[in-house]
Structures are given as C-alpha cells and as structure tokens.
C-alpha cells in the first residue's frame, strides 16, 4: 500500500542517518567528499553540495566535535523572521535538538551542521543553554573558526569566497553592527564595488584605507537601489573630480550598518548626508560666493520654507545644478524609503537643498533676481529646481503633473527662440 511505501522510505532515511550519525567524530582523513555531501543533504534538506566543509575537534576547557557546512546556495527563507538556524546539538552522541540557536550568532545563521559536546548535561534545556559557560565557549570557538575559514578562503581561494559572499554577504554585514568585539574582523571580510573598482571586481575596506588620498580623513560611501543607480549619481561629481574613492552600497541594510562605523580609525560617511567640503583651499572663495548670492539664497529659502530645512552652496557638485542632502544625524533618503516601505511611521524629514554656484543656471537666476524681473517666474524656477533635486535623490515631485507642465513649457520656449 501507499502507507507501507511511505513507512519504508522513513525507515531507510532513519537508517541512513544512524549509519552516518558519528561522522563528525571521525578524522577528516577518514571521511570522503561524497560522505560529506550526503550528510550535508540530510541535515540541511538542501540538494546542492556545500561550498565549504568545516570539520574539527576542540579540546581543553571545552571538548566538542563540530561538523559545519557553508551552503553554496542561500536558503530562500533566510531573511524571514521565522527562519530556524543553529547546528544540531548532540551531547555524548545523544541528539538533543535540531536547531541550537545559542551555539552560533545570527549573522552566521546560514551555516548548517552538527555539534557534539562531551561537557553538557544530557538533560540540558533551553534555559540552561542560555546561561551555560560551556555553550558560550563553544559559540566563541565556532564563530572564530567560521570567520577564520572565510578569511582563509578570501586570501587563498578568492573565486570560491566570491561565490559565498555573493550568497551571504548581506547577512554577514549584520555582524558589523551586532558583534562589537569582532566588528573589524567581520569588516575585513566584506567586499564592495566602488568608483575605483574594476568591472566585475570588488574591493575591501583595507584596500580602500591603504589607497586613501593624502589628507582624506573619512571613508566615503553612497547608498543606491542598484549598482548603476549609485554609479551614475550626481552626488559623486566632486569626489570623482578630486580622485576620492566612494564605495557603492546597494543592500537595504547598508546605511543602518555603516553610518558612523569606524574602520582603522576612519569614520564612514555617506556622501548624501551632512556638509562636505573636499577642497579646503576654496573655503575663502566659497565664503565670497555665499555673500554674492546671499539675497537669492534667502529668496529660495523663503519660497521652499515648507519643503526644506535649509539652502546652502554645495561642495559636492560640479556639473549638476542642485541636490538634496540629509542633515548630519538624519536618515539617508534610501533608508527612509526602506523603513516606510516596511510600514514604519516616520515623521516628515526635511532635506537640505544644496546649490552648485558654478552652474550657469544659478548665475542666470541670480541675474534675473538682481534685475527685479519675473517675480513669479523666478519662484516657478525655484520650485522646478527643488523637483529636480527630488528626482535625483530617487523620490518623486510632490506634484508630478505640475513638474511635467513646467518642463514642457521650458521646452516650448526654448524651441520658439530658435
């Protein structure tokens, strides 16, 4: 019958597990690659072979055997809150639980396997696990071993590590925020595209710091919804001109993880946040420009008082006429959009409108202003500037129809002049 067939399958699977259940107690030299693959498939229910096997035995203050696997393909539910993680826990070959979350940090939740302890009591409960020194020793050992394995792969098997990072890099980044004692070691494992990376290749934070320009005090990054979105951002203009490298951050958690993070004594700074001045020699010149355009800037502030927190001249633009930036301490626009998409109720956050004083449009607007001409038309230009800045940061104009009409009107006027 169908029931009996099902029973036979169950029995065969249990027999298979029983025949392999002490695999982790053998020496590595005694276990074949095929045995590792078969065992991994049974403990993980993943039909892809593992990318890396970590098999070792610890002796000393705590005695345990560990057989851990780094998958080659990320589980589809890895980012869900109810994802079950942690190795299977055995005590003296007796199976205690399938997922022991106390044995591994959450940012390594993709690693699967088995831990067999000789020191834990057989009647161990979850409450005992949470307050047990032996558990903490095992967790520290496993975490160090896994991170050391990743570092070794990065140095000696870069292509293999690149595959692992492509699958699990987003999750690994969480450790920078949540594991303070290991945050720099974890940061060393991270890979990024940047304004200096070659196509198809990634760079490390260590390489970034080693190649920093003389006088550069911060590590610059930009958050984007995609690599092309970040790479084509006008916020990069002055950085490219000065030769300052900017890292492209494209994961949804990046700004949350790296905002204010320090690596090798260098603070990470989003180029869409705060006031940035890359050319200290132009400070006096900028002050003079600010005085020359002071009255026009005041008019722009007055016109956009409901929309922006402040209006100032920009030190980050060379070709684009304007952009919106978050104030120091405020949320990056990309992070704000992410939190709102997740249902977070956030108070309205006003941006700072930055203007490029070297752009001919700004000079033309100032000429109109000084002549006292076209009062309403000048205010329309100001609102059009603000809408352009919204589009550049990835938002949409408050009134898209009005924005479209204004663009069409300018196109018609330009065509008629010809």
HELIX and SHEET records of a PDB file:
HELIX    1   1 UNK A    2  UNK A   20  1                                  19    
HELIX    2   2 UNK A   23  UNK A   25  5                                   3    
HELIX    3   3 UNK A   28  UNK A   30  5                                   3    
HELIX    4   4 UNK A   33  UNK A   44  1                                  12    
HELIX    5   5 UNK A  101  UNK A  103  5                                   3    
HELIX    6   6 UNK A  106  UNK A  108  5                                   3    
HELIX    7   7 UNK A  126  UNK A  130  1                                   5    
HELIX    8   8 UNK A  133  UNK A  156  1                                  24    
HELIX    9   9 UNK A  158  UNK A  172  1                                  15    
HELIX   10  10 UNK A  174  UNK A  178  1                                   5    
HELIX   11  11 UNK A  180  UNK A  182  5                                   3    
HELIX   12  12 UNK A  183  UNK A  187  1                                   5    
HELIX   13  13 UNK A  205  UNK A  210  1                                   6    
HELIX   14  14 UNK A  227  UNK A  231  1                                   5    
HELIX   15  15 UNK A  234  UNK A  236  5                                   3    
HELIX   16  16 UNK A  237  UNK A  242  1                                   6    
HELIX   17  17 UNK A  254  UNK A  258  1                                   5    
HELIX   18  18 UNK A  280  UNK A  282  5                                   3    
HELIX   19  19 UNK A  283  UNK A  292  1                                  10    
HELIX   20  20 UNK A  294  UNK A  303  1                                  10    
HELIX   21  21 UNK A  333  UNK A  341  1                                   9    
HELIX   22  22 UNK A  360  UNK A  371  1                                  12    
HELIX   23  23 UNK A  375  UNK A  392  1                                  18    
HELIX   24  24 UNK A  400  UNK A  417  1                                  18    
SHEET    1   A 5 UNK A  52  UNK A  58  0                                        
SHEET    2   A 5 UNK A  64  UNK A  70 -1                                        
SHEET    3   A 5 UNK A 111  UNK A 117 -1                                        
SHEET    4   A 5 UNK A  87  UNK A  91  1                                        
SHEET    5   A 5 UNK A  94  UNK A 100 -1                                        
SHEET    1   B 5 UNK A 193  UNK A 194  0                                        
SHEET    2   B 5 UNK A 246  UNK A 249 -1                                        
SHEET    3   B 5 UNK A 218  UNK A 223  1                                        
SHEET    4   B 5 UNK A 266  UNK A 270  1                                        
SHEET    5   B 5 UNK A 262  UNK A 263 -1                                        
SHEET    1   C 3 UNK A 308  UNK A 313  0                                        
SHEET    2   C 3 UNK A 351  UNK A 355  1                                        
SHEET    3   C 3 UNK A 322  UNK A 325 -1                                        
END                                                                             
